[in-house]
């Protein structure tokens, strides 16, 4: 079975240049909880976006039940590791840059307001925001 996987790299000049990869996957046994558990033959993890969507919904619902509707993020800047170095645990990262939560939030807000189209790379901006919100709300 072949699946198109769209990792989004090379963000620049306000355009997205996806690199399409065709990979062969094999279905592994279902986990005890019944979730789909797929691994590519090369060891890559296959993530189903519908399950990500459900998990985010459940976590936001949990925060709402805890009466948490707004997150105040006192730090604005964070360290960013290059894509090549982020997923290479055998090497210590050398090329660090700065990311900015307020800039990530601005980009997300542009999409929400319809001023910018939704693009896959927005998941990167959401990830930085969700990481910070999650680390502040561990309950």
C-alpha positions as CSV (number, residue, x, y, z in Angstrom):
1,X,0.0,0.0,0.0
2,X,1.4,3.4,-0.9
3,X,0.6,6.6,0.8
4,X,1.4,10.2,0.0
5,X,3.1,11.9,2.9
6,X,3.3,15.7,2.7
7,X,6.1,16.9,5.1
8,X,6.2,20.6,4.8
9,X,9.7,22.0,4.7
10,X,11.4,25.0,3.1
11,X,9.0,27.7,4.3
12,X,10.2,31.0,2.7
13,X,9.1,33.9,0.6
14,X,5.5,33.3,1.9
15,X,5.1,30.1,-0.1
16,X,5.0,26.5,0.8
17,X,7.0,24.0,-1.2
18,X,5.9,20.5,-0.2
19,X,8.1,17.5,-0.9
20,X,6.0,14.5,-1.8
21,X,7.3,11.2,-0.6
22,X,5.7,7.8,-1.5
23,X,6.4,5.3,1.1
24,X,5.4,1.7,1.5
25,X,3.6,1.0,4.7
26,X,2.5,-2.2,6.5
27,X,-0.3,-2.4,8.9
28,X,0.8,-3.4,12.4
29,X,-1.5,-5.0,14.9
30,X,-4.1,-2.7,16.5
31,X,-3.1,-1.5,20.0
32,X,-5.1,-2.6,23.0
33,X,-7.0,0.7,22.9
34,X,-8.1,0.0,19.3
35,X,-6.3,3.0,17.7
36,X,-4.8,2.7,14.3
37,X,-1.1,1.9,14.6
38,X,0.8,2.1,11.4
39,X,4.5,1.9,10.9
40,X,6.3,2.3,7.6
41,X,8.7,-0.4,6.7
42,X,11.6,2.1,7.1
43,X,10.5,2.7,10.8
44,X,8.7,6.0,10.2
45,X,5.7,6.7,12.3
46,X,2.4,7.3,10.4
47,X,0.2,9.7,12.2
48,X,-3.5,10.0,11.3
49,X,-4.7,13.6,11.3
50,X,-8.2,12.6,12.3
51,X,-6.9,11.2,15.5
52,X,-4.8,14.3,16.1
53,X,-7.9,16.4,15.6
54,X,-9.8,14.2,18.1
55,X,-7.0,14.4,20.7
56,X,-6.8,18.2,20.4
57,X,-10.6,18.5,20.8
58,X,-10.5,16.3,23.9
59,X,-7.6,18.2,25.5
60,X,-9.3,21.6,24.8
61,X,-12.5,20.2,26.2
62,X,-10.6,19.2,29.3
63,X,-9.1,22.7,29.7
64,X,-12.6,24.2,29.3
65,X,-13.9,21.9,32.0
66,X,-11.0,23.2,34.2
67,X,-12.3,26.8,33.4
68,X,-9.1,27.5,31.4
69,X,-10.2,29.5,28.4
70,X,-7.2,31.9,27.9
71,X,-3.5,31.2,28.1
72,X,-1.1,34.0,29.2
73,X,2.4,33.2,27.9
74,X,5.0,35.3,29.7
75,X,7.9,34.3,27.5
76,X,7.8,35.3,23.9
77,X,11.0,33.9,22.4
78,X,12.1,30.2,22.3
79,X,15.0,28.3,20.8
80,X,14.4,26.7,17.4
81,X,16.4,23.8,16.2
82,X,16.9,23.3,12.5
83,X,14.8,20.5,10.9
84,X,17.9,18.5,10.0
85,X,19.2,18.5,13.6
86,X,15.9,18.3,15.4
87,X,15.4,14.6,14.6
88,X,19.0,13.4,14.9
89,X,19.5,12.4,18.5
90,X,23.0,11.2,17.8
91,X,24.2,14.8,17.4
92,X,24.0,17.8,19.6
93,X,22.2,20.6,17.9
94,X,24.6,23.4,16.8
95,X,22.6,25.7,14.7
96,X,20.0,27.3,17.0
97,X,17.8,30.2,16.0
98,X,15.0,32.1,17.8
99,X,11.3,31.6,17.3
100,X,8.7,34.0,18.7
101,X,5.3,32.9,20.1
102,X,3.7,36.3,19.3
103,X,4.7,35.9,15.7
104,X,3.4,32.4,15.6
105,X,0.1,33.6,17.2
106,X,-0.1,36.4,14.7
107,X,0.2,33.9,11.8
108,X,-2.5,31.7,13.3
109,X,-4.8,34.7,13.8
110,X,-4.4,35.7,10.2
111,X,-5.7,32.3,9.2
112,X,-8.5,32.4,11.7
113,X,-9.6,35.8,10.4
114,X,-9.4,34.7,6.8
115,X,-6.6,37.1,6.0
116,X,-4.3,34.2,5.1
117,X,-5.1,30.8,3.7
118,X,-4.7,27.7,5.8
119,X,-1.5,26.0,5.0
120,X,0.1,22.8,6.4
121,X,3.0,24.8,7.8
122,X,0.6,26.4,10.2
123,X,0.9,23.2,12.3
124,X,4.5,24.3,13.1
125,X,3.2,27.6,14.5
126,X,0.4,25.8,16.4
127,X,2.9,23.3,17.8
128,X,5.1,26.0,19.4
129,X,2.0,27.6,21.0
130,X,0.5,24.2,22.1
131,X,3.9,23.2,23.6
132,X,4.1,26.3,25.7
133,X,0.4,26.1,26.7
134,X,0.7,22.4,27.5
135,X,3.8,22.9,29.7
136,X,2.0,25.5,31.7
137,X,-1.2,23.4,32.2
138,X,0.0,19.9,33.1
139,X,-3.2,19.1,35.0
